[in-house]
Amino acid sequence: MRSALRAARGLLPVLAAAASLHAGAQSVTFNGSMGERAALLVIDGQPRTLAVGASHGAVKLLAVGPEGARVEIAGSQLLLRIGAAPVSLAGKSAADTAGDVVLTAGTGGHFMSGGQINGKTVQFMVDTGATMVSLSQAEADRIGLDYRRGQRGMTQTANGPVPVNLVTLTSVRVGGVEVYQVPAVVLPAQMPYVLLGNSFLSRFQMKQLNDTLRLEKKP
């Protein structure tokens, strides 16, 4: 738990980076918005202005808001926002839940990815030091997670004991891979990202080469 809180405090400088995403051969970067009506995207190196509901190639802009731009690529919905790192489905289709996920390190060496918890879009950061998937109470409220019914516990921090709630997530999706019944912890700390801890990562073989992390689903 200490790792989760330390990671959350260290994430703020990452928010200065550009949000980007790779899906197969297609790359997308979110560079700005025109209110909530349109977004300026860079698709495969070419600037494109898309209105909400419009598409360019395999990329469809679903919504634009304070959290970023929500896009659909090859049937997978992802949130592009500041600090997001590239994601590749390693040649698998978005519906192939037995596929691999390839993450590329962003600013500060953090591996980040758009994804979903219980079908709701979130932004993840890989944290191998976190025992479980970890998210803030504010994020849990945003996605409609009824964590208050979860088992109560305590974790020790530098500022003393902190109450937490232990829950089981129905599903966690990263790229084209979905995992079910994932233990998680909800913290009162302010966290700009959901920490993708070992309750999810342990379902995969992890292979890191330089700034690339490959998650290979275990049989």
C-alpha positions as CSV (number, residue, x, y, z in Angstrom):
1,M,0.0,0.0,0.0
2,R,2.9,2.3,0.8
3,S,4.1,1.9,-2.8
4,A,0.7,2.9,-4.1
5,L,0.6,6.1,-2.1
6,R,4.2,7.0,-3.0
7,A,3.5,6.4,-6.7
8,A,0.4,8.7,-6.5
9,R,2.4,11.6,-5.1
10,G,5.1,11.2,-7.7
11,L,2.8,11.3,-10.7
12,L,2.0,15.0,-11.0
13,P,5.1,15.9,-13.1
14,V,4.0,13.3,-15.7
15,L,0.9,15.4,-16.5
16,A,3.0,17.6,-18.7
17,A,3.4,15.0,-21.4
18,A,1.3,14.5,-24.5
19,A,-1.3,11.7,-24.5
20,S,-0.8,9.1,-27.2
21,L,-2.0,5.6,-28.2
22,H,-1.0,2.9,-30.6
23,A,-3.5,0.3,-31.9
24,G,-1.9,-2.0,-34.4
25,A,-0.1,0.2,-36.9
26,Q,-2.2,3.3,-36.0
27,S,-1.0,5.9,-33.5
28,V,-3.1,8.7,-32.1
29,T,-2.1,11.7,-30.0
30,F,-4.6,14.1,-28.3
31,N,-3.3,17.6,-28.7
32,G,-6.2,19.8,-27.7
33,S,-9.9,20.4,-27.9
34,M,-12.5,22.9,-29.2
35,G,-14.7,22.9,-26.1
36,E,-16.6,19.6,-26.0
37,R,-17.5,19.6,-29.7
38,A,-14.2,18.6,-31.4
39,A,-10.6,17.4,-30.7
40,L,-7.3,18.0,-32.4
41,L,-5.8,14.6,-32.9
42,V,-2.5,13.6,-34.6
43,I,-3.2,10.3,-36.4
44,D,-0.2,8.5,-37.8
45,G,1.7,11.8,-37.7
46,Q,-1.0,13.8,-39.5
47,P,-3.0,16.5,-37.7
48,R,-6.7,15.9,-37.8
49,T,-9.6,17.8,-36.3
50,L,-12.5,15.4,-35.5
51,A,-15.9,16.4,-34.3
52,V,-17.5,14.2,-31.7
53,G,-19.0,11.2,-33.5
54,A,-16.7,11.6,-36.5
55,S,-14.2,9.0,-37.6
56,H,-10.9,9.0,-39.5
57,G,-9.8,5.5,-40.6
58,A,-10.2,3.2,-37.6
59,V,-10.3,6.1,-35.1
60,K,-13.7,7.4,-33.9
61,L,-14.0,10.3,-31.5
62,L,-16.7,9.5,-28.9
63,A,-16.4,12.4,-26.5
64,V,-14.3,15.3,-25.3
65,G,-14.3,16.7,-21.8
66,P,-12.1,17.8,-18.9
67,E,-10.7,14.3,-18.5
68,G,-9.5,14.1,-22.1
69,A,-10.7,12.6,-25.4
70,R,-12.5,9.3,-25.5
71,V,-11.9,7.4,-28.7
72,E,-12.8,4.0,-30.2
73,I,-10.2,2.1,-32.1
74,A,-10.9,-1.3,-33.6
75,G,-13.8,-1.8,-31.2
76,S,-11.8,-0.8,-28.0
77,Q,-12.7,2.4,-26.2
78,L,-9.8,4.3,-24.6
79,L,-9.3,7.6,-22.9
80,L,-6.5,9.8,-24.3
81,R,-5.3,12.3,-21.8
82,I,-2.1,14.0,-20.6
83,G,0.5,11.4,-19.6
84,A,-0.9,8.4,-21.4
85,A,1.7,6.1,-22.9
86,P,1.5,4.3,-26.2
87,V,-0.5,1.0,-26.3
88,S,-0.3,-1.8,-28.8
89,L,-2.5,-4.9,-29.1
90,A,0.5,-6.8,-30.5
91,G,-1.4,-7.8,-33.6
92,K,-4.4,-9.2,-31.7
93,S,-8.0,-8.0,-32.2
94,A,-9.6,-5.9,-29.5
95,A,-12.0,-8.7,-28.8
96,D,-9.2,-11.3,-28.2
97,T,-9.1,-11.5,-24.4
98,A,-6.3,-14.0,-24.6
99,G,-3.9,-11.7,-26.4
100,D,-0.9,-9.7,-25.3
101,V,-0.6,-6.0,-24.3
102,V,2.5,-4.0,-25.1
103,L,3.1,-0.7,-23.2
104,T,5.7,1.9,-23.9
105,A,7.1,4.0,-21.1
106,G,6.1,7.6,-21.0
107,T,7.5,10.6,-19.3
108,G,9.5,9.6,-16.2
109,G,9.6,6.0,-17.2
110,H,6.1,5.2,-16.1
111,F,4.1,2.6,-18.1
112,M,0.5,4.0,-18.6
113,S,-2.5,2.9,-20.5
114,G,-6.1,3.7,-21.0
115,G,-8.5,0.9,-20.0
116,Q,-11.7,0.0,-18.3
117,I,-12.9,-1.1,-14.9
118,N,-16.3,-2.8,-14.9
119,G,-16.8,-1.3,-18.4
120,K,-16.0,2.3,-17.3
121,T,-13.1,4.1,-18.9
122,V,-10.1,4.8,-16.6
123,Q,-6.4,5.6,-16.9
124,F,-3.9,3.1,-15.5
125,M,-0.3,3.3,-14.4
126,V,1.6,0.0,-13.9
127,D,2.9,-0.3,-10.3
128,T,4.6,-3.6,-9.7
129,G,5.1,-2.6,-6.0
130,A,1.3,-2.4,-5.4
131,T,-0.2,-5.6,-4.1
132,M,-3.6,-4.9,-5.7
133,V,-5.2,-2.6,-8.3
134,S,-5.5,0.7,-6.3
135,L,-7.8,3.6,-6.9
136,S,-8.9,6.7,-5.0
137,Q,-12.4,7.1,-3.5
138,A,-13.0,9.9,-6.0
139,E,-12.3,7.7,-8.9
140,A,-14.4,4.9,-7.4
141,D,-17.3,7.3,-7.1
142,R,-16.8,8.5,-10.7
143,I,-17.1,5.0,-12.1
144,G,-20.0,4.0,-9.8
145,L,-18.0,1.4,-7.7
146,D,-19.9,0.7,-4.5
147,Y,-16.7,0.4,-2.4
148,R,-18.4,1.3,0.9
149,R,-19.8,-2.2,1.0
150,G,-16.4,-3.7,0.7
151,Q,-14.3,-5.1,3.5
152,R,-12.7,-2.4,5.6
153,G,-9.1,-2.3,6.5
154,M,-6.1,-0.1,7.4
155,T,-2.8,0.7,5.8
156,Q,0.2,2.4,7.4
157,T,1.6,5.5,5.7
158,A,4.2,8.1,6.6
159,N,1.4,10.2,8.1
160,G,-0.1,7.4,10.1
161,P,-2.8,4.8,9.6
162,V,-5.3,5.3,6.7
163,P,-8.6,3.5,6.3
164,V,-9.1,1.6,3.0
165,N,-11.9,-0.5,1.5
166,L,-11.2,-3.9,-0.2
167,V,-13.4,-4.8,-3.2
168,T,-13.5,-7.3,-6.1
169,L,-13.7,-5.7,-9.5
170,T,-16.0,-7.6,-11.9
171,S,-13.6,-6.9,-14.9
172,V,-10.4,-5.0,-15.7
173,R,-9.6,-4.4,-19.4
174,V,-6.3,-3.1,-20.8
175,G,-6.0,-2.9,-24.5
176,G,-7.6,-6.0,-26.0
177,V,-7.3,-8.1,-22.8
178,E,-9.9,-8.5,-20.1
179,V,-9.5,-10.1,-16.7
180,Y,-12.3,-10.9,-14.3
181,Q,-12.8,-10.9,-10.5
182,V,-9.8,-8.7,-9.7
183,P,-9.1,-7.8,-6.1
184,A,-8.6,-4.0,-5.5
185,V,-8.2,-1.5,-2.8
186,V,-9.9,1.9,-2.6
187,L,-7.8,4.7,-0.9
188,P,-8.8,8.1,0.4
189,A,-5.6,9.6,-1.1
190,Q,-5.7,11.8,-4.2
191,M,-4.5,9.7,-7.1
192,P,-4.4,11.0,-10.8
193,Y,-4.2,7.4,-12.1
194,V,-5.5,4.0,-11.1
195,L,-2.5,1.9,-10.1
196,L,-2.4,-1.4,-12.0
197,G,-1.0,-3.7,-9.2
198,N,-0.2,-7.3,-8.9
199,S,-3.8,-8.6,-8.5
200,F,-4.0,-7.9,-12.2
201,L,-0.3,-8.2,-13.3
202,S,0.0,-11.7,-11.7
203,R,-2.3,-13.0,-14.4
204,F,0.5,-12.2,-17.0
205,Q,4.0,-13.0,-17.8
206,M,5.8,-9.6,-17.8
207,K,8.7,-9.0,-20.1
208,Q,10.5,-5.6,-20.2
209,L,13.0,-4.6,-22.8
210,N,14.3,-1.0,-22.5
211,D,11.2,1.2,-22.5
212,T,8.7,-1.5,-23.6
213,L,6.7,-3.8,-21.3
214,R,4.9,-6.8,-22.8
215,L,2.1,-8.5,-20.8
216,E,1.5,-12.0,-22.0
217,K,-1.6,-13.6,-20.7
218,K,-0.9,-16.8,-18.7
219,P,-2.7,-20.0,-19.9
